[in-house]
């Protein structure tokens, strides 16, 4: 099961083996239950034709760095579930460059839904 987020670049969410280290080019590996939840929750693309996306799906922003020379940060979660919390201010900062395009795409999606129901 997978959700492609950037088809031409091959970036997506996938239900896949979790080896405990970054193991693919840019994909996010998920447990099966998490992949199914996201697949049902997210809006799908609307295609213009077999090659082009007319309306993008649910926006996802992934940010941060992974330092291969340090302990795996996700292992801290077993002892402290808030170890990887992100502040609202940090989320707003990371989202700011993308918000206008997200809102524009949302308008296109709403128009597409209204047109499809006519």
C-alpha positions as CSV (number, residue, x, y, z in Angstrom):
1,X,0.0,0.0,0.0
2,X,1.4,3.4,-0.8
3,X,0.4,7.0,-1.2
4,X,2.5,8.9,-3.8
5,X,3.1,12.5,-2.8
6,X,5.3,13.5,-5.7
7,X,4.8,11.0,-8.5
8,X,7.5,12.3,-10.9
9,X,10.1,12.2,-8.1
10,X,9.0,8.8,-6.7
11,X,8.3,10.2,-3.2
12,X,5.5,8.6,-1.2
13,X,4.3,7.0,2.0
14,X,4.5,3.2,1.9
15,X,3.5,0.3,4.1
16,X,6.8,-1.4,4.1
17,X,9.5,-3.1,6.2
18,X,10.9,-0.7,8.8
19,X,14.6,-1.5,9.0
20,X,15.3,1.1,11.8
21,X,17.4,3.4,9.6
22,X,16.8,5.5,6.5
23,X,16.8,3.0,3.6
24,X,15.2,4.6,0.6
25,X,15.6,7.7,-1.5
26,X,12.8,9.9,0.0
27,X,9.9,7.7,0.8
28,X,8.4,7.5,4.3
29,X,8.0,3.9,5.5
30,X,5.0,3.2,7.7
31,X,3.5,0.4,9.7
32,X,0.6,-1.3,7.9
33,X,-2.0,0.2,10.3
34,X,-0.6,3.7,9.8
35,X,-0.4,3.4,6.0
36,X,-4.1,2.3,5.9
37,X,-5.2,5.1,8.1
38,X,-3.4,7.8,6.0
39,X,-4.7,6.2,2.7
40,X,-8.3,6.4,4.0
41,X,-7.8,9.9,5.5
42,X,-6.1,11.7,2.7
43,X,-7.7,13.3,-0.4
44,X,-6.5,11.6,-3.6
45,X,-5.2,13.4,-6.7
46,X,-7.5,14.4,-9.5
47,X,-5.8,13.6,-12.8
48,X,-6.0,15.8,-15.8
49,X,-4.9,12.9,-18.0
50,X,-2.7,9.8,-17.6
51,X,0.4,11.9,-17.1
52,X,-0.6,15.1,-15.3
53,X,-2.2,16.0,-12.0
54,X,-5.0,18.5,-12.2
55,X,-5.6,18.8,-8.4
56,X,-3.1,17.6,-5.8
57,X,-4.1,15.5,-2.8
58,X,-3.8,16.3,0.9
59,X,-0.6,18.4,1.5
60,X,2.1,16.8,3.6
61,X,5.2,18.7,4.9
62,X,8.1,16.6,6.1
63,X,11.0,18.5,7.5
64,X,14.1,18.0,9.7
65,X,17.5,16.4,9.4
66,X,18.8,13.0,10.2
67,X,22.4,12.9,11.5
68,X,23.7,9.4,10.8
69,X,26.5,9.8,13.4
70,X,24.2,10.2,16.4
71,X,21.8,7.8,18.1
72,X,18.5,7.1,16.3
73,X,16.2,9.8,17.6
74,X,13.0,7.6,17.3
75,X,14.5,5.2,20.0
76,X,14.0,8.0,22.5
77,X,10.2,7.7,22.1
78,X,9.9,4.5,24.1
79,X,11.2,6.3,27.2
80,X,9.8,9.8,26.5
81,X,6.8,10.1,24.1
82,X,7.3,13.8,23.8
83,X,11.0,13.5,22.9
84,X,10.4,14.5,19.2
85,X,7.6,17.1,19.8
86,X,7.7,20.1,17.5
87,X,6.5,23.5,18.7
88,X,3.6,25.3,17.0
89,X,6.1,28.2,16.1
90,X,8.4,25.7,14.4
91,X,5.5,24.2,12.4
92,X,4.3,27.7,11.3
93,X,7.9,28.7,10.3
94,X,8.3,25.5,8.1
95,X,4.7,25.8,6.6
96,X,4.9,29.5,5.7
97,X,6.7,29.2,2.3
98,X,4.0,26.6,1.2
99,X,0.8,28.0,2.6
100,X,-0.2,30.1,-0.4
101,X,0.1,27.2,-2.8
102,X,-1.7,24.9,-0.4
103,X,-4.6,27.4,-0.2
104,X,-4.7,27.9,-4.0
105,X,-4.8,24.1,-4.5
106,X,-7.6,23.8,-1.9
107,X,-9.7,26.3,-4.0
108,X,-9.1,24.3,-7.1
109,X,-10.1,21.1,-5.3
110,X,-13.3,22.7,-4.0
111,X,-14.2,24.0,-7.5
112,X,-13.5,20.5,-9.0
113,X,-15.8,18.9,-6.4
114,X,-18.6,21.3,-7.2
115,X,-18.2,20.8,-10.9
116,X,-18.2,17.0,-10.5
117,X,-21.5,17.1,-8.6
118,X,-23.3,19.1,-11.3
